[in-house]
Amino acid sequence: MSILKEIQEALAVLSIPEKAEFFPRFFKTGKGEYGEGDLFLGVTVPDQRSVAKEYYSKIDLKDLSKLLSSKYHEHRLTALFMLISKFEKTKDLTVKEEIVTFYLNHLSYINNWDLVDSSCYKILGRYAFENQKEYLLKELSESEEMWHKRIAVVGTMHYIKKGSFDLTKELVTRNLKHPHDLMHKANGWLLREMGNKNETELIAYLGQYYKEMPRTCLRYAIEKLEENKRQDYLKGRI
């Protein structure tokens, strides 16, 4: 049996029919962020991580490509967990570059929030930060594809963790008026994390741009501020 088939069967054994039925309904009611036509096995994220931990060292990028292009959401997420492990475990810069190239070549399959959140800042953001490759994120932020913009913005989470906010502010500002609510959530989430690290810098940024922010973005950004400061920004906005 091939490694790919073994992984697929391992996930199938862990599937929960009730949960597999839940996700399509969740999407159809407008509450989810999944693509039309996605299928769901119903495998929990901890189980997917467990499978990924077992197989990441045994599977090559060619088979990961097949898993990442699967119609099943759990196949794609497990593939990204394995890709993250490969990236984190290797010390070889050439191998890291191969993984980043693979990631960028498969963006069409990384098309919902679960997949973006699990991978972009752990692979792309970390690589860009550690190797001074900010242009990779800037180029994605200029894409016409909403998920590419979102990947670029959330990729800056690694910059925030290191206390560097300039690229985050630049990409958020560039996409502040993006018409899609999912982008507003990503922007707001990043600004909120910036505030957790440096409230003074967030307040300075809000002072310049908060009137231009969509409501969703603003509410996420000010969520952790003290009540009196939140009210200052909310007046006339909500």
C-alpha positions as CSV (number, residue, x, y, z in Angstrom):
1,M,0.0,0.0,0.0
2,S,1.3,3.5,-0.9
3,I,2.0,6.1,1.8
4,L,-0.8,8.2,0.3
5,K,-3.4,5.4,0.5
6,E,-2.3,4.6,4.0
7,I,-2.8,8.2,5.2
8,Q,-6.2,8.4,3.5
9,E,-7.3,5.1,5.2
10,A,-6.0,6.3,8.5
11,L,-8.1,9.4,8.3
12,A,-11.2,7.5,7.1
13,V,-11.0,5.2,10.2
14,L,-11.0,8.3,12.4
15,S,-14.0,9.9,10.6
16,I,-17.2,10.9,12.4
17,P,-20.3,10.7,10.1
18,E,-22.2,13.1,12.2
19,K,-19.5,15.8,12.0
20,A,-19.1,15.2,8.2
21,E,-22.8,16.0,7.8
22,F,-22.5,19.1,10.0
23,F,-20.0,21.0,7.9
24,P,-21.9,21.2,4.6
25,R,-25.0,22.4,6.5
26,F,-22.8,25.0,8.3
27,F,-21.6,26.2,5.0
28,K,-25.0,26.4,3.4
29,T,-26.4,28.5,6.2
30,G,-23.8,31.1,5.5
31,K,-21.9,30.6,8.7
32,G,-18.8,28.8,7.4
33,E,-15.9,29.8,5.3
34,Y,-15.6,26.6,3.2
35,G,-15.7,26.3,-0.5
36,E,-18.7,25.1,-2.5
37,G,-18.2,21.4,-3.2
38,D,-15.9,20.7,-0.3
39,L,-16.4,17.3,1.2
40,F,-15.8,16.5,4.9
41,L,-14.8,13.2,6.6
42,G,-15.5,14.6,10.0
43,V,-12.0,13.9,11.4
44,T,-11.1,16.1,14.4
45,V,-8.1,18.4,14.2
46,P,-6.2,16.6,17.1
47,D,-6.6,13.3,15.1
48,Q,-5.4,15.0,12.0
49,R,-2.3,16.3,13.8
50,S,-1.7,12.8,15.1
51,V,-1.8,11.3,11.6
52,A,0.4,14.2,10.4
53,K,3.0,13.6,13.1
54,E,3.2,9.9,12.2
55,Y,3.6,10.3,8.5
56,Y,5.2,13.7,7.7
57,S,8.7,12.2,7.6
58,K,7.6,9.3,5.3
59,I,5.8,11.3,2.6
60,D,7.4,13.3,-0.2
61,L,6.2,16.5,-1.7
62,K,4.8,14.7,-4.8
63,D,2.4,12.7,-2.7
64,L,1.7,15.7,-0.5
65,S,0.6,17.5,-3.7
66,K,-2.0,14.8,-4.4
67,L,-3.2,15.0,-0.8
68,L,-3.4,18.8,-0.9
69,S,-5.4,18.8,-4.1
70,S,-8.0,16.3,-2.6
71,K,-11.7,17.3,-2.5
72,Y,-11.7,16.4,1.2
73,H,-11.0,19.2,3.6
74,E,-9.3,16.9,6.1
75,H,-6.9,15.6,3.5
76,R,-5.8,19.1,2.6
77,L,-5.5,20.2,6.3
78,T,-3.5,17.1,7.2
79,A,-1.2,17.7,4.2
80,L,-0.5,21.2,5.5
81,F,0.2,19.9,9.0
82,M,2.8,17.5,7.5
83,L,4.2,20.3,5.4
84,I,4.6,22.5,8.5
85,S,6.4,19.7,10.3
86,K,8.7,19.2,7.4
87,F,9.5,22.9,7.4
88,E,10.0,23.1,11.1
89,K,12.2,20.0,11.4
90,T,14.6,20.7,8.6
91,K,17.7,22.8,9.0
92,D,18.6,22.8,5.3
93,L,17.8,26.2,3.7
94,T,17.5,24.6,0.3
95,V,14.8,22.2,1.6
96,K,13.0,25.1,3.2
97,E,13.0,26.9,-0.1
98,E,11.6,23.9,-1.8
99,I,8.8,23.7,0.7
100,V,8.0,27.5,0.4
101,T,7.9,27.1,-3.4
102,F,5.6,24.1,-3.1
103,Y,3.4,26.2,-0.8
104,L,3.2,29.1,-3.2
105,N,2.5,26.7,-6.1
106,H,-0.5,25.2,-4.3
107,L,-2.3,28.3,-3.1
108,S,-5.4,27.4,-5.2
109,Y,-6.0,24.6,-2.7
110,I,-5.4,26.8,0.4
111,N,-8.8,28.5,0.1
112,N,-10.4,28.8,3.5
113,W,-9.6,30.2,6.9
114,D,-8.8,26.8,8.5
115,L,-6.1,26.2,5.9
116,V,-4.7,29.7,6.0
117,D,-4.6,29.9,9.8
118,S,-2.8,26.5,10.1
119,S,0.0,27.2,7.6
120,C,0.7,30.6,6.2
121,Y,2.5,32.3,9.1
122,K,4.2,29.0,10.2
123,I,5.7,28.5,6.8
124,L,5.5,31.6,4.6
125,G,5.6,34.2,7.3
126,R,8.5,32.6,9.2
127,Y,10.5,32.1,6.0
128,A,10.0,35.7,4.8
129,F,10.9,37.1,8.2
130,E,14.0,34.9,8.8
131,N,15.4,35.4,5.2
132,Q,14.4,39.0,4.6
133,K,11.9,38.0,1.9
134,E,9.1,40.5,2.6
135,Y,8.5,40.9,-1.1
136,L,6.8,37.4,-1.1
137,L,4.1,38.7,1.2
138,K,3.9,42.1,-0.5
139,E,3.3,40.4,-3.9
140,L,0.6,38.2,-2.5
141,S,-1.1,41.2,-1.0
142,E,-1.4,42.8,-4.4
143,S,-3.2,39.7,-5.9
144,E,-6.8,39.9,-7.1
145,E,-7.5,36.7,-5.2
146,M,-8.9,37.4,-1.7
147,W,-7.3,34.4,-0.1
148,H,-3.9,35.4,-1.4
149,K,-4.4,38.8,0.3
150,R,-5.4,37.1,3.5
151,I,-2.5,34.7,3.4
152,A,-0.2,37.7,3.0
153,V,-1.7,39.6,5.9
154,V,-1.9,36.7,8.3
155,G,1.7,35.7,7.3
156,T,2.8,38.7,9.2
157,M,1.8,37.1,12.5
158,H,5.4,35.8,12.7
159,Y,6.6,39.4,12.5
160,I,4.2,40.4,15.3
161,K,5.5,37.6,17.5
162,K,9.0,39.0,17.0
163,G,7.8,42.5,17.9
164,S,8.1,43.9,14.3
165,F,4.9,45.6,13.1
166,D,5.9,47.7,10.1
167,L,5.0,45.0,7.4
168,T,1.7,44.2,9.2
169,K,0.7,47.8,9.2
170,E,1.7,48.2,5.6
171,L,-0.3,45.2,4.3
172,V,-3.3,45.9,6.5
173,T,-3.5,49.5,5.4
174,R,-3.2,48.5,1.8
175,N,-6.2,46.1,2.1
176,L,-8.2,48.0,4.7
177,K,-11.0,48.7,2.3
178,H,-11.2,45.3,0.8
179,P,-14.9,44.5,0.3
180,H,-14.9,41.0,1.8
181,D,-15.8,40.6,5.5
182,L,-13.3,37.8,5.9
183,M,-10.5,40.2,5.0
184,H,-11.8,42.6,7.6
185,K,-11.6,39.9,10.3
186,A,-8.0,39.1,9.3
187,N,-7.0,42.7,9.5
188,G,-8.7,43.2,12.8
189,W,-7.2,40.1,14.3
190,L,-3.7,41.2,13.3
191,L,-4.2,44.7,14.7
192,R,-5.5,43.2,18.0
193,E,-2.4,41.0,18.3
194,M,-0.3,44.1,17.6
195,G,-2.1,45.8,20.5
196,N,-1.4,42.9,22.8
197,K,2.3,43.4,22.1
198,N,2.4,47.2,22.0
199,E,-0.8,49.1,22.8
200,T,0.8,52.5,22.2
201,E,1.7,51.6,18.6
202,L,-1.8,50.2,18.0
203,I,-3.4,53.4,19.3
204,A,-1.2,55.5,17.1
205,Y,-2.2,53.5,14.1
206,L,-5.9,53.6,15.0
207,G,-5.7,57.4,15.5
208,Q,-4.7,57.7,11.8
209,Y,-6.9,55.0,10.2
210,Y,-9.8,54.0,12.4
211,K,-12.4,56.2,10.5
212,E,-11.5,54.3,7.3
213,M,-11.9,50.8,8.9
214,P,-14.9,48.6,8.3
215,R,-16.8,47.9,11.4
216,T,-15.7,44.3,11.7
217,C,-12.1,45.2,11.5
218,L,-12.4,48.0,14.1
219,R,-14.2,45.8,16.6
220,Y,-11.5,43.1,16.4
221,A,-8.7,45.7,16.6
222,I,-10.0,47.3,19.8
223,E,-11.3,44.2,21.5
224,K,-8.6,44.1,24.1
225,L,-8.4,47.8,24.9
226,E,-9.8,49.2,28.1
227,E,-13.5,50.1,28.0
228,N,-13.0,53.9,28.0
229,K,-10.6,53.6,25.0
230,R,-12.9,51.3,23.1
231,Q,-15.8,53.7,23.5
232,D,-13.7,56.5,22.1
233,Y,-13.3,54.6,18.9
234,L,-16.8,53.2,18.8
235,K,-18.6,56.5,19.0
236,G,-20.3,57.1,15.7
237,R,-19.0,53.8,14.2
238,I,-21.4,51.2,15.5
